[in-house]
């Protein structure tokens, strides 16, 4: 009875503390300032409700929620500019928010401030089919864009998995399964409209320009791609489009070892086969996918491939790819051109995230990523699997092996402090393994909160200082997504 009373008192104290913290956080932004925000965007487009702030204080990462003081939904670039100028004048942090699908805590408001939710700016502004380009607002996702393009004969191939916003993808330098052929966001962004910290509007390649290439001055577009909201708010992106291929073929083939699968990848690329996707799933992931989706795939290191091109060209590509995989010990090369059959072949890869979560119901997933030279991929994957076993962690592997990038999807109990610590330590070790192999600590997820120290180790003090100087010029008050990257 006594212990129950103690527990009840403790819960009341904790509840009061949470209420106090929530109240204190709201007080960072005055009521008058909130009213000023409402005057710009309208009362329905501003919220200081605790539930709304909490929703905007985290992404899909394992980093704890850090809610902003208020959330605003601007409707156009003029409002974004006015809001940014207000925050600048009052020295209030600005945190951009798209779909919240990031993996490194990029939207967490660790110093409070105003969250700019840009999802209501969701128009496709201009399609130039003859020039293979399109200009979109930040609320447009890659799936929505491809739906809009479906009758044009064009598509946007960068696909990070989640239905992320295109401007958010530009901000994080996203890529995905098609990067081996079509490139990452860095190669597919032509121009950006950016609102700087002080509210001024910048066009990184000149207003309205959509050329295929340029050698005019510094590459400001490349500077903002991958900046993770620390230099400005991306309010439109002009993107490179590609023609929809005449035919598409998907293939799946298991291998006796990781080495055999990666050797096949390297040889396929070296042979000149125009493969669009090469995805790797380890045996643990294949087993999880079989159980989750009721599949009967071999529980072995497996490659998922996709080829785009003409019907005649695809026959030659398939034949050469199958020969290479057979030379490396794969005895079963299954392929299909039919859409439904292709979907079935790719089912394991597409459901990898949910299959992994199903391994430990009630636990949270965290996907970390590194990228190494392809020749070092077998080595780092084998070492990673050994580290997972030694650490007692659950973490199937899946990778965009065509460009040396792979993910470890860790499933852990967030309430278990020891397991959380082991996950954090594992992530740091994996990043340092990649650096030791002349790779990078992140191939597509970005730095965010969790990999700032690894970035320092990766690029060195001179490059870090140069980044800080650029940040200081564009954001002298350190208001743009503070605490991220640098």
N, C-alpha and C positions, 0 to 999 in steps of 0.2 A: 504493500500500500504506500509506504514511504517513498519507494523508488518511483512509483507512478506519479506521485506529487512532484517529485524532483524533475522528472521528465516533462511534466506538463509546464512547470515553471520555466524550464530550459527552452521549451518550444515557444512560450510566450516571449521570452527574452530575444530569441532568434528572430521571431516574427517582427518584433518591435525594431530590432536592428536592421532588418531588411527594409522595413518601411522608412526608417530614418535615412538609410543609404539612398533609397530611391528618391526621397524628398530632397536630400542634399544634392543629388545629381541634377535634379530639375532646377535647383536654384543657381546652377552655373550660368544658365540662360534666364534672364529676367523676363517677367511677364510682359514688360513693355517691348522687349525685343521680339518675343513671340508674336505680339500684335503687329509688329512691323513686318514680320514674315508673312502674316496673313494678308496684310495690305498689298503685298506683291502678288501672291498666288491664289488668294481667296481662302476663307476659313476652312472649307472642306479639305484643302490640300496641305494642311499643317496638323500635326498630332504630337502631343506630349504624353499620351496614354502609355502607361507602363508596359502593357502587353505589346503595343506597336513598337515601342523603343526596344524591347527585348527581342522581338522578331528581327529587327534590323541590326542587332548587336553581334551577330555571328554568321558564319557561313557553314559549309559542310565539314570543316576541319575539327580537330579535337581541342582547339583553343577555347577557353571559357568565354562565355558571353560578356561583352563589354558594350552596354547599350549607349546610344547617343542621347543627348539632352532633348532633342526634338527631331522629327522627321518631316521633310517637305517634299512635295510632288510638283516640281515645275512642269509647265506645259510647253515651253518653247525656250530657245536659246536666250532670248531677251530676258526672260525671268531668271534663268540660270545666272546670267551676267549680273543682274541686279542683286540676287541673293548672295552671290559670291562677294560682291563689293561690300554689302552690308556686313558679312562675316569678317571680311578683311578689316574694315574700319573698327570693328569691335574686338578684333583678335580672337575670333572664335573658330575652332577647327572645322574643316569641311571633309566629309567622308562620302565618296561616291558609292552608289548602290545600284546594281543591276538586278540579276536574278538570285543572287546570294548563293551561287553554286561553286564558289571558289574553295580551294583546299588548304590555304595557308593563313587564314585569319585576316584576309585583306580588307574586310568591311568592319572589323571590330573597332569600336570607337574608344580606344584605350585612354584617350585624353578628353573624352566627352565631345561635345560639339554638335553640329547639325549634319544629319544624314540627308544627302540629296538622292532620293529615289527617282531614277530617271525613266521608269518603265512606262509612264503615261506619255512620253514622247516616243511614239511607236509608229511613225509613218515611214514608208518607203518614199523618199523625196523625188528621186529622179532615176529612171532606168534608161541607159544608153546601150541598147542591145547591139548596135553596130560597132560600138567601141568596147564592148565586153566590160561594162562597168555599171555600178549602181551606187547610189548614195542613200544612206539610211540613218535614222535617228537611233538613240541608244536603247530604246525599248524594243526594237526589232530583234528577235532571236534568229538563230541560223535556220531553224526549222520553218519559222514563219516566212523568212525570205525565200527559201526554196519552194514553199507552197505558192508564194506570189509569182515566182519565176516559172512555174510548171508548164505554161503554154508558150514560153519564149524560146525553148531549145537551149537554155542556159541554166547553170546551177552554180552555187557557191560550195566548194568541196570541203572547206575546213570544218571538221566535226569533232568537238572535244568530248562527245559522249552525252553529257547533260545538255538540255536545251538552253544554253547560255545566250546572253545578249551579245550582239556582234561588237558593240563598242566595249563591252566588258571583256570580250575575247581579245580585242586589240590591246586593252589596258594590261592584260596579263600575258600577252604574247602567246596565246593558246595555239594548239595544233590539233593532233588527234590521229585517227586511223589513216586518213588519206594523205598525210604529210609527205610520205615517201615519194609520191609522184607530183602532188600539187603544191607542196610547200606549206609553211606555217602562216600565221597571221602576218608575220613580218614581210613575207613575200607577196601577200595578197591585199595589203592596204596601200592605196594610192595617195590618199589625202585625208587629213583630219581637220575638223573644226574643234578647237579646244578653248574652253573658258579658263583663263589663268586665275591664280589666287586673288588678284585684285579686281577681277571682273572683266578685264579686257579680253577680247576675242581674237584668237590667232588661227590662221589657216596655214597649216604646215607646208603645203605645196603651192600656196596662192589660192585665193578665193575662186571656186568654180573649176579649178584645173583638174584634168583627169587623163594626163598623158601616160603612155606605157613605160617611159623611162626618162630620166633627167640626170644631168651632171651639174645642175645649177645650185651652187652653194652647199651649205651643210645639210645633211639629211635630217631635217627636223621631224619628219614623219617617223623615221626609225627611232628617234629619241623618245617619242611618246609611246610607241608600241612597246609594251613591257614595262612601262613606268609605274603601273599599279596604282594610279590615282595620286601619286605623290608630286606630280608636276602640274596637273590641271585636270579639268573635267572634260572628257571627250563627249561632244554633243552631236556630231555627225561623223560618219566614216564613209569615204568613197572606196569601194572594194572592187577588186579584179574578179570577173566572172569567167567561167569556162564552159565550153560546149558540152552538152550531154553526149556521152559516147554512144555510138551506134549499137554496141552490144556490151554486155557485162557478164562475166563468168566468175563464180565463186568456187573455191576448192578448199578441202581440208585434208591434212595428212599428218598422222602420228609418227613419232620417231623413237628409236631405242634410247636416245640420250639427248641432253640439252645441246651438247657439242654438235651432234648430227643435225639438229634443227637449225642452229645458228650457222653452221657451215653451208647448209642449203640456202639460207638467206643471202649470205655473202656471194655465193656462186650464181644465184639467180640475178642479183643486181649486176655482178660483173659480166654476165653473159649478154646484157643489154635487153633482157626481157622487160617490157614496159608494165611492170606490176604496179597496181594502184594502192594496194594494201598488203602488208605482211604483218600479221599479228601472232604473237606467241603466248600460249597458256601452258603453265607447268602442270605436272601430274596432279598436284593437290587441287588446283583450280578446275581441271577437267573432271575430277571426281565430284567436286562441289556442284559443278554445272549439271552433271548427269543426274545427281540426286534432286537438284532444284527443279530442273525442267523435264525430268523423266526421259533423258536421252540415254543412248547406249554407246557413246563414243569411247574409244580406247582410253584407259587411264594412263596416259603417257605424255611426255612433252609433245605439243602439237602446234602446227602452223595453220593459220587461217589466211588464205590468199584471195585477192580479187584482182581481176584483169579487166581493163577497159580498152575498147578499140573497135576496129572493124571485124566483121565475122571471119574473114580470111586471116587477118592478123592474129586474132585470138586463137585460132587453131594452132598456129605455129608457136605462139607463146605457151599455150597449155602443154603442147608436146615437149617443148624444151624444159619447162618447169618440172614436169613429171619425170623426165629423164634424170634431172639433177637430184630430185628428192629420192628416187630409187637408188642412185649411186651412193647416197648417204644413209641407206638402210630403211627408208620408209617403204613399207610393203602395200600400203593402201592409200591411193590418191583418188579421192572422191570429188567430182566437180559437177556443176549444173549451171545452165543458162536461164532456167525458168525462175521467175521472181519468187514464187512460193517455196520452191526447193532451195533457192539461194538463202532465203530467210531462215529456213530450217537448218541449213549448214552453218549459218552464222549465229544461230540461237545461243550457243554456249558463250560466244564472245560478247554478245549484246547483253546477256543476263549475268555477266561475271560479278558485278557489284552486288546484286541482290542474292546471288548464289552464295557469295562469301558471307554476307550478313546472316544468311540462314544457317551457317555453320554454328553460330552461337546466338540464338534468339534472345532479344533483349539487350544485346550489346551494341556498341557504336562502332562504325567503320571509319578508318582513316587511311587515305591513299596517299602515299608519298612516292616521289618519282626522282630518278636520276637518269643521266644520259652519258654514255661512254662511247669511245670508238668501237665500231662493230666487232673488231678483232678481239676486244677485251670482254665482250658480252658473256661468253660462256664462263669465263673465270669469275666475273662478279656475281653472276646468277648462282653458281655453285657455292661461292662463299656466303652469299646472302641466305641461301637455304640452310647452310650449316649454322649460321648465326641465329636464324629463327629457331632452329631446334635447340640450340644451347640456351637461348633466352626463354624458352618455354612459351613462345608467342605463336598465335595463329595468323598466318600471313601468306595466302596464295599469291603467285606472281603472274602478271600479265604485261605484255610489252609490245610497243611499236618497234619491233626489232629491225625494221627496214632502215631506221635512222638511229639505232642504238639506245633507244629510250624504253625503260620499263618501269612498271609500278609494282609496289608491294602493298596489297590491301590488308591492313592490319585490323583485326576485330578484337576489341578489348572491353573490359568492364570499366566504365568511367568512374565508378565509385570505389574501385580498388586502387588505392594510392600506389602500391608496389607495382602493379601491372602497368599503370599509367607511366610510372617512372621508367620501366623497362622499355615501353614503346618509345618514349622520348629519347632514351639513350640509343636504342636501335636505329632510329631515324638519323641521329648524328653520325653513328658509325657508318651507315650506308652512304651518307653524303660524302664522308671522308674517304671511303673506299673508291667512290667514283672520282674524286679529285686526285687520288693517288694513281689512278689509271688514265690521267690526262682528260678526264671527263668533266661534267658539270653537276652541281648539287641539285639542279632542277632542269628538266627538259621542257616542261610546259606549265607546271602549276604556279611558278613564281616563287618569290622570296617571302613576301608577307611578313608575318611575325616570327615564324619558326626557324627561318634559315638565314638570318642576318649575319650570324657569326660565320656560317659556312661561306657566305658571299665574300666576306673579308678574306677568308683563307683562299678562296678561289681566284680572286682578281688582284689581290695585293694592295698595299697601302697607297701607292700612287694613283691607281685607278679609283679606289674608294674616295680619295681626296678630290679627284676630278669630278666624281659624281656629286659630292657634297657642294662643290663650288657651283655646279650647274643648278642644283636644288636651291642654293642660296640666292642666285640671280632671279630665278623664276618664282620662288616662294620665300622671300626674305624673312617672313614671320613664322615659317614652318607650320603653316596651317593646313596644307593639303595632305590629308591622310597621314598625320604625324605618327612616327613610331614604326612605320613600315619600310622595308627595304634597307634603309640606312640606319 
